Amino acid sequence: MASLLHQIQHHSVTISAPLALDGGQSLPSVTIAYQSYGALASDKSNAVLVCHALTGDQYVAGNHPATGKPGWWARMVGPGKPIDTDRFFVICANVLGSCMGSSGPASPDALTGAPLGMTFPVITIGDMVRAQAMLLDHLGIARLHAVIGGSMGGMQTLAWASAYPERLASAIVIASAARHSAQNIAFHEVGRQAIMADPDWQDGQYYGGARGPTKGLAVARMAAHITYLSEAGLTEKFGRRLQARDAKSFGFDADFQIESYLRHQGLAFTDRFDANAYLYITRAMDYFDLAEAHDGQLANAFARAKDVRFTLVSFDTDWLYPTAESRRIVQALQSVGAAASFVELSAPFGHDSFLLEVPALDSIVAGSLAASLA
């Protein structure tokens, strides 16, 4: 599992400056893997930062080096696409704590050279954003045309607008929330426990060995994947149809198509993701509560962001980050006088709608990026 990931050579930079973390520890230096698309204007005014979700990475467009499949948002990013690389210089960085080249649990210990494993400090969404800011400083980009992200990427976008409002003109937040709910934390905990209950997890020190916690990680992915879908979508796609058989087996094989689908999703995930990284990133999402550091008042988190143009999008079938979460953000923005537009789109795909073919979303993203040029 982890050995395949370690064979991939990612484009990255190591910044030899300490990064103070919300948990009280610090990293003496930070490695950030990233991809860029398009050309940076001479005045550096056309940079767009795309923030990826939990299981995403920096390969937003082009082919993914681990799977060979198109990047996770290839339909959105590219020449002539909504995030038009003929006009914009698009940057996507692998988040801190992940497993595609940025500093994380698989990174080597500076003293021993062995992977850090669970000695890597717990990180937050805010820590991820500060690492991205260090990358932009390294690239000489003082201000972004826009920051955009869906799901956990939307959390990063909100954190950007709160922490660095002077560094972005617009923020596009899709299918996200300003805090993780108790239900979402519960699903993540089930996934983490599945990983840590796998005997091959070995307290996180499975790197370099013949076995890793693939079974636990697959179960974690299966549980999470259910939350990305909608009941209507599952019913339409799978219903109670049997998988490659005419009758029930009266056993525990994958009788139903939905069972086979989830098992496939789980196993495929273990080829491209590290179990420890999954623990760290889900924890960062669970800790996310943008209002917490502002006396519990979400509006206070945006007090300095009055000049940022916000666009928020939710989906009517998304029960992971329902529309009510987006409305809460909009209300907070309006209370401080920030410019905020909001739309709930109808799509059958649940939370995953932001990754799939929803033409109305394409129009909103393209229009928002064009509006912020004015």
C-alpha positions in Angstrom: 0.0 0.0 0.0 2.4 2.7 1.2 5.3 1.3 -0.9 3.6 2.1 -4.2 2.9 5.7 -3.1 6.6 6.1 -2.0 7.8 5.2 -5.5 6.0 8.3 -7.1 8.2 11.3 -7.6 6.2 14.5 -6.9 7.0 18.0 -7.7 7.7 19.6 -4.3 9.6 22.3 -2.4 11.0 22.1 1.0 10.8 25.4 2.9 13.5 25.6 5.6 11.4 27.7 8.0 9.5 26.5 11.1 5.7 26.1 10.9 4.0 26.7 14.2 1.0 24.3 14.6 -2.3 24.9 16.3 -1.7 21.9 18.6 1.3 23.7 20.2 4.1 21.8 18.3 6.0 23.0 15.3 7.6 21.6 12.2 11.2 22.7 11.7 10.7 22.7 7.9 7.9 22.0 5.5 7.8 20.0 2.3 4.9 20.9 0.0 4.1 18.9 -3.1 2.1 20.8 -5.7 1.1 21.0 -9.3 0.5 24.1 -11.4 -1.4 24.7 -14.6 -1.3 27.6 -17.0 1.0 30.6 -17.0 1.5 33.2 -14.3 1.0 36.7 -15.5 3.9 39.1 -15.4 2.1 41.0 -12.6 1.2 37.7 -10.9 -2.5 38.8 -10.7 -4.1 35.6 -12.2 -3.2 33.0 -9.6 -6.0 30.7 -8.5 -5.5 28.3 -5.6 -7.6 25.1 -5.7 -7.9 23.3 -2.4 -8.5 19.6 -2.5 -10.8 17.4 -0.4 -10.0 14.6 2.1 -9.1 12.0 -0.4 -7.9 14.3 -3.2 -4.5 15.6 -3.9 -2.5 18.1 -6.0 -3.3 16.2 -9.3 -6.4 18.3 -10.0 -6.0 18.0 -13.8 -4.0 15.8 -16.1 -3.4 12.1 -15.3 -2.9 10.8 -11.8 0.5 9.1 -11.4 -0.8 6.4 -9.1 -4.0 5.5 -11.0 -3.4 6.7 -14.5 -6.9 8.2 -14.4 -7.8 11.9 -15.1 -7.2 14.3 -12.2 -10.1 14.6 -9.7 -11.3 17.9 -11.2 -10.2 17.5 -14.8 -13.6 18.4 -16.0 -13.3 21.8 -14.2 -9.7 22.8 -14.7 -8.1 23.2 -18.1 -8.0 25.3 -21.3 -11.4 26.7 -22.0 -12.9 25.0 -18.9 -14.6 26.9 -16.0 -11.3 27.3 -14.3 -9.6 28.3 -17.5 -5.9 27.7 -17.6 -5.6 29.9 -20.7 -6.5 32.8 -18.4 -5.5 31.6 -14.9 -2.4 30.2 -13.2 -3.9 27.4 -11.2 -2.1 25.9 -8.2 -3.1 22.9 -6.2 -1.0 21.8 -3.2 -1.1 18.4 -1.5 -2.3 19.3 2.1 -0.1 19.0 5.1 -0.5 15.5 6.6 -1.3 13.8 3.3 0.6 11.1 1.4 1.3 12.6 -2.0 4.6 14.3 -1.3 3.8 16.9 1.4 5.0 16.6 5.0 3.0 13.9 6.8 3.3 10.7 8.8 5.2 9.0 6.0 7.9 11.7 6.0 11.3 10.7 7.3 12.5 11.6 10.7 15.4 14.1 10.3 17.5 12.2 12.9 16.8 8.6 12.1 15.5 8.7 8.5 12.7 6.4 9.5 9.1 7.4 8.7 7.6 9.5 11.4 4.4 7.5 11.6 2.3 8.5 14.6 5.0 10.8 16.0 4.0 13.3 13.3 2.1 16.0 15.1 -1.7 16.3 14.8 -2.5 19.1 12.4 -5.6 21.3 11.6 -7.2 22.9 8.6 -5.5 26.2 9.8 -2.1 24.5 9.7 -2.8 23.3 6.1 -3.6 26.8 5.1 -0.5 28.3 6.7 1.6 25.7 4.8 -0.1 26.8 1.6 0.7 30.4 2.4 4.3 29.5 2.8 4.2 27.9 -0.6 2.8 31.0 -2.2 5.4 33.1 -0.5 8.1 30.8 -2.0 6.5 31.3 -5.4 6.4 35.1 -4.9 2.6 35.3 -5.1 1.4 37.9 -2.6 -2.3 37.9 -3.7 -4.6 35.4 -5.2 -7.3 36.1 -7.8 -9.4 33.4 -6.1 -9.3 30.5 -3.7 -11.7 27.7 -4.5 -12.5 24.3 -3.0 -15.2 21.7 -2.3 -15.8 19.7 0.9 -12.6 19.9 2.9 -11.3 22.2 0.2 -14.2 24.5 1.1 -13.0 24.5 4.7 -9.6 25.5 3.6 -11.1 28.3 1.4 -13.0 29.6 4.4 -9.9 29.5 6.6 -8.0 31.4 3.9 -10.6 34.1 3.8 -10.6 34.4 7.6 -6.8 34.3 8.1 -5.5 36.0 5.0 -8.4 38.2 3.6 -5.8 40.6 2.2 -4.3 37.9 0.0 -7.4 36.9 -2.0 -10.0 38.7 -4.1 -12.6 36.0 -4.1 -13.5 32.8 -2.3 -15.6 30.0 -3.9 -16.9 27.5 -1.4 -18.7 24.4 -2.6 -20.5 21.7 -0.6 -18.8 22.6 2.7 -19.3 23.9 6.2 -17.7 26.2 8.8 -17.5 23.4 11.3 -17.7 19.6 11.4 -20.9 18.2 12.8 -21.2 15.5 15.4 -22.6 13.1 12.8 -19.6 13.8 10.6 -17.2 13.3 13.4 -18.9 10.0 14.2 -18.5 8.6 10.7 -14.8 9.6 10.8 -14.3 7.9 14.1 -15.7 4.6 12.7 -13.2 4.8 9.9 -10.3 5.6 12.2 -11.2 2.7 14.5 -11.4 0.4 11.5 -7.8 1.3 10.6 -6.4 1.1 14.1 -8.2 -2.2 14.8 -6.5 -3.8 11.8 -3.6 -5.9 13.3 -1.4 -4.8 10.3 -1.6 -1.2 11.4 1.1 -1.9 14.0 0.6 1.3 15.8 1.3 3.2 12.6 4.7 1.7 12.0 3.9 -0.5 9.0 6.1 1.4 6.5 8.7 -0.7 4.7 7.0 -3.9 5.7 5.2 -6.5 3.6 1.8 -5.8 5.2 -0.2 -2.7 6.0 -3.7 -2.0 7.3 -5.3 -2.3 3.9 -8.4 -4.1 5.3 -9.0 -1.4 7.9 -8.4 1.4 5.4 -10.8 -0.2 2.9 -13.6 -0.4 5.5 -12.9 3.2 6.4 -13.3 4.2 2.8 -16.5 2.2 2.4 -18.1 3.9 5.4 -17.1 7.3 4.2 -18.1 6.7 0.7 -21.7 6.1 1.8 -21.8 9.6 3.1 -20.8 11.0 -0.2 -23.8 9.6 -2.0 -27.6 10.2 -1.8 -30.3 7.6 -1.1 -32.0 8.5 -4.3 -28.8 8.1 -6.2 -28.0 4.8 -4.7 -31.5 3.5 -5.3 -31.4 4.6 -9.0 -27.9 3.2 -9.6 -28.1 0.0 -7.6 -31.5 -0.5 -5.9 -31.6 -4.1 -4.6 -30.2 -5.6 -7.8 -28.1 -8.7 -7.4 -24.4 -8.8 -8.4 -23.7 -11.2 -11.3 -26.2 -13.8 -10.0 -29.8 -14.8 -10.4 -30.5 -15.7 -6.7 -29.3 -14.8 -3.2 -26.4 -17.0 -2.1 -27.6 -17.1 1.5 -24.1 -16.4 2.6 -21.9 -13.4 3.1 -20.5 -12.8 -0.4 -21.4 -9.6 -2.2 -24.9 -10.6 -3.2 -26.0 -7.0 -4.0 -24.5 -4.6 -6.5 -24.1 -2.0 -3.8 -22.0 -4.4 -1.7 -19.8 -5.2 -4.7 -19.4 -1.4 -5.5 -18.4 -0.5 -2.0 -15.9 -3.3 -1.7 -14.3 -2.2 -5.0 -14.2 1.4 -3.8 -12.5 0.3 -0.6 -9.9 -1.9 -2.2 -9.1 0.6 -4.9 -8.5 3.3 -2.3 -5.8 1.4 -0.6 -3.6 1.5 -3.7 -3.5 5.3 -3.7 -3.8 6.4 -0.1 -1.9 6.0 3.2 -3.8 4.8 6.3 -2.0 7.1 8.7 -2.6 10.1 6.4 -6.3 9.2 6.6 -6.2 9.3 10.4 -4.5 12.7 10.4 -6.6 14.4 7.8 -10.0 13.2 9.2 -8.8 14.5 12.6 -8.0 17.9 11.1 -11.5 18.0 9.6 -13.1 17.0 12.9 -11.3 19.8 14.8 -12.5 22.4 12.2 -14.7 25.0 13.8 -14.1 28.4 12.3 -16.1 30.2 15.0 -14.3 28.6 17.9 -11.3 31.0 18.0 -13.7 34.0 17.6 -15.8 33.7 20.8 -18.0 31.2 19.1 -19.3 33.9 16.7 -18.8 32.9 13.1 -19.4 36.4 11.9 -16.3 37.5 13.9 -14.2 35.0 11.8 -15.0 37.1 8.7 -14.7 40.6 10.3 -11.6 41.4 8.2 -12.9 39.8 5.0 -15.4 42.5 3.9 -13.5 43.1 0.7 -13.5 39.4 -0.4 -16.2 38.4 -2.9 -17.8 35.1 -1.7 -19.6 32.5 -3.7 -21.2 29.6 -1.9 -22.8 26.5 -3.5 -24.7 23.7 -1.9 -26.6 20.6 -3.3 -30.1 19.6 -2.3 -29.2 15.9 -1.9 -26.0 16.5 0.1 -26.7 15.3 3.7 -23.0 15.4 4.7 -22.8 19.2 4.3 -26.5 20.2 3.9 -27.7 23.5 2.6 -28.3 24.8 6.1 -24.5 24.8 6.7 -24.0 27.1 3.7 -26.8 29.4 4.8 -25.2 29.7 8.2 -22.0 31.0 6.5 -23.9 33.4 4.2 -25.7 34.9 7.2 -22.4 35.4 9.0 -20.9 37.1 5.9 -23.9 39.3 5.4 -23.8 40.4 9.1 -20.3 41.9 8.5 -21.2 43.4 5.2 -19.2 41.0 3.0 -20.4 40.4 -0.6 -21.8 36.9 -0.7 -23.8 35.1 -3.4 -25.4 31.7 -2.7 -27.2 29.1 -4.6 -28.5 25.6 -3.8 -28.3 23.4 -6.9 -30.4 20.3 -7.6 -28.4 17.2 -8.4 -29.0 13.5 -7.6 -25.4 12.7 -6.6 -25.3 13.8 -3.0 -22.1 15.3 -1.6 -20.1 14.0 -4.6 -22.1 16.4 -6.9 -19.2 18.9 -6.8 -17.0 16.3 -8.5 -19.5 15.1 -11.1 -21.3 16.5 -14.2 -23.4 19.3 -12.9 -23.4 22.0 -15.7 -25.0 24.6 -13.4 -21.9 24.4 -11.2 -19.6 25.0 -14.1 -21.5 28.2 -15.0 -21.4 29.4 -11.4 -17.6 28.8 -11.1 -16.8 30.4 -14.4 -19.1 33.4 -13.7 -17.6 33.9 -10.3 -14.1 33.9 -11.5 -15.0 36.4 -14.3 -16.9 38.7 -11.9 -13.9 39.0 -9.7 -11.9 40.3 -12.7 -14.1 43.4 -12.8 
